[in-house]
Amino acid sequence: MANEQAVFKRANDACELCGNSEGLSLYMVPESPNDSDNCAIAVCSTCLPQLNDESEVDVNHWRCLNDAMWSQVPAVQVVSWRMLKQLESETWAQDLLDMLYLDDDTLEWAKAGIDDREPTLDSNGDVLKAGDSVHLIKDLTVKGANFTAKRGTPVRNIRLTNNPLHIEGKVNGQTIVIIAAYTKK
C-alpha cells in the first residue's frame, strides 16, 4: 500500500484531480499493475464519492481534468483518462480525450477493467455508444414525472450507465433512465 504521507507531499496537500485541499484522502487506483509503487493519488471529499460511484457524477466538476490530465503521475493520468472516458458524451470531455496522450503501459492500465464491460444494445442488437441518438419503440410511463414518453420520441446525446441494460437521456427536457431494449438507433 502506498505511503499516505508521501502521496500527500507529492500532491502538495491538495487533490491531484481538482486542486481542492479539504477532506483529502488516499484513493487506490483500481486494476493497478503489480509492479507499481505509484498506484495511489490524493483526492478530496468531492472527487472520492464520484470515483467510487457512490453519488451522481457532477459533470461540470470534472472540467478540472483539463489540468489534471497533464500530470506526470501515471495514476493521475489513468484516473483522468477513465473519468473522461465515462464523460465522453460531453463535447469538452471528448476534446480532452483526443488531446490526452498516454504511453502504452499507462494506457493499458487505464483500459484495464473498462473494456470488459458488456456492451449496451438497442432493440435490434446494435451497440449503443455515449452521444448516440435513439428513438423509443414503445410508450413509456415516466415514474415521478407525470408524463408518458410516446413511441417514436427521439432521445439525442444519450449517456451510458454502469448497467449495460440502461441508458440516460432527455425526454421533454427531463433526464430519465431508459431501458436500452426499448430504443433503436
Sequence and secondary structure as in RCSB ss.txt:
>XXXX:A:sequence
MANEQAVFKRANDACELCGNSEGLSLYMVPESPNDSDNCAIAVCSTCLPQLNDESEVDVNHWRCLNDAMWSQVPA
VQVVSWRMLKQLESETWAQDLLDMLYLDDDTLEWAKAGIDDREPTLDSNGDVLKAGDSVHLIKDLTVKGANFTAK
RGTPVRNIRLTNNPLHIEGKVNGQTIVIIAAYTKK
>XXXX:A:secstr
   HHHHHHHTTTS TTT   SS EEEE TT  TT S  EEEE TTHHHHHTTSS   GGGGGGHHHHTT S HH
HHHHHHHHHHHTTTSHHHHHHHHH    HHHHHHHHTTTTTS  EE TTS EE TT  EEESS EEETTTTEEE 
TT EE S EE SSTTEEEEEETTEEEEEEGGGEE 
